């Protein structure tokens, strides 16, 4: 399994590294990115290489350079060109019902998870 985590907070990357190491015995290959533009570039460069593409993206929505919403709008248009399906989980500290509802407008967003992600939720996602 391959996973991309897109979040602008280095501490979140650190926490996720530790959680994956401790709680996920068959640890996935994880790519940590601080902004969505780099993830979109990676996806475009590897769109025909299913082995390189992630199975899952964990996406923060409130980021300075490119918001998660901007990422989702672009991803919506390129996901059909990818050589395998990629599921997105929005992982945010926002408890705003508007954000939660808005995430459901994207049929490829599997779930909206409020930070901090729990051990059980992480294990459910990665099994």
HUQUIFEN-V187530 format. One record per backbone hydrogen bond with DSSP energy under -1.0 kcal/mol. CO is the residue of the C=O (numbers start at 1). NH is the residue of the N-H. If there is no record, write none. Layout:
BEGIN
co = (CO/CO)
nh = (NH/NH)
END
This chain:
BEGIN
co = (1/2/2/3/4/5/6/9/10/11/12/13/14/15/16/17/18/19/20/25/29/31/33/36/37/38/39/40/41/42/46/47/49/49/55/56/57/58/59/61/67/68/69/70/71/72/74/75/78/79/87/88/89/90/92/96/97/98/99/102/103/106/108/111/113/118/119/120/121/122)
nh = (29/55/56/31/58/33/60/13/14/15/16/17/18/19/20/21/22/23/24/27/3/5/7/40/41/42/43/44/45/46/49/83/52/53/87/4/89/6/91/68/71/72/73/74/75/76/78/79/81/82/57/110/59/113/115/100/101/102/103/105/106/109/88/90/92/122/123/124/125/126)
END
